[in-house]
């Protein structure tokens, strides 16, 4: 099931391999969208266990695929169903083989554990990209970046209210999230690394964009109340992969996911158009 994993090497990569970010750019241009739809089923809102979650999210994928260039299932929302949840996620992945799936798991651990996490995400689950936690440093993250045809988004400045308690601590005269961006830059030898930067922090998005051209995954719009316009204006640099906007609950639980996704797509495009 899924596409074959490209050979991994710590030294080089095949220049003929189509990478995640190349696919994302091409699809963004083809569909005229920067929207990523989150697939995070809540059993309190979706009845029927894992089977119900699969039915609901499958319908959302079918309704929104033309408006999105990526789907983002959060691992926790599928893990909560146990083995049935993993099976449902595998089936959901098959629903949209032409659209990248971004596995939002924020993995971060010792090297050998990260090796297993990467294998699970990219081989077992056939995901095209994943989020990772930088706290354990470069040797930990390299277990994911060595999969050169897959994308890796390093958690940098998150959208939750408590983000500043650690991420804004200063070291060597710079906030920690700026050091994370520098670490991500150093790992981007295969051009497969991006950053997670929340829409609730547009000022930090702008600050980070002034220091790096890495692609940004921007969650936090919609239910989390992030500032869509300021975030897009701060992140967009002309690269179709530079500003992937993730919307989950506001699309997933809409009476019409297709209309909600189309409206978000149009809103993002109007901001980019004004920014150009």
Helices and strands as residue ranges (DSSP letters): H 20-31, E 35-39, H 49-64, G 65-67, E 70-73, H 75-79, H 83-95, E 100-107, H 111-119, I 120-124, E 129-132, G 134-136, H 138-145, E 151-157, G 161-163, H 164-167, E 170-171, E 174-175, H 176-186, G 188-190, E 193-197, H 202-209, E 215-218, G 222-224, H 228-235, E 243-247, H 249-252, H 257-275
